[in-house]
Amino acid sequence: MTRNLTCICCPLGCQITIEFEEEIISVEGNSCQRGKEYAKSEVTSPVRVFTSSVRVMGGNEEMCSVKSSLPLPKDRILDVAEAIRNTVVEAPIEIGDIMVPNVLETGVDLIATRKVEKRQ
């Protein structure tokens, strides 16, 4: 089986071709080792950083953006989105605060990416 990918590890965006069956046969087109590792990971166990937002109670903003502390397995992204749909956090919030610890027992936290002050 052959798969063509655009590497996202750096701004070069190398066009990588990976051949695999039960194991990786070849990886071509990468400019660096990171591209090779990215391609291997993408066909064996793809992961993504998850970004979303959660509702805020008592804050000067109604929502707070969040992202996963580590990439999550790609096949769990929709499950995580559904799990946090009704999540409400309380202000104040600082960038880096853990909004949802160990989401769906993945070992990954959802952290705040913006500051939300308490409403006066």
Stockholm file with secondary structure:
# STOCKHOLM 1.0

chainA/1-120         MTRNLTCICCPLGCQITIEFEEEIISVEGNSCQRGKEYAKSEVTSPVRVFTSSVRVMGGNEEMCSVKSSLPLPKDRILDVAEAIRNTVVEAPIEIGDIMVPNVLETGVDLIATRKVEKRQ
#=GR chainA/1-120 SS CEEEEECCSSTTCCEEEEEESSSEEEEESCSSHHHHHHHHHHHHSCEECCEEEEEEESBSSSEEEEEESSCEEGGGHHHHHHHHTTCEEESCBCTTCEEETTGGGSSCCEEECSCBCBCC
#=GC SS_cons         CEEEEECCSSTTCCEEEEEESSSEEEEESCSSHHHHHHHHHHHHSCEECCEEEEEEESBSSSEEEEEESSCEEGGGHHHHHHHHTTCEEESCBCTTCEEETTGGGSSCCEEECSCBCBCC
//
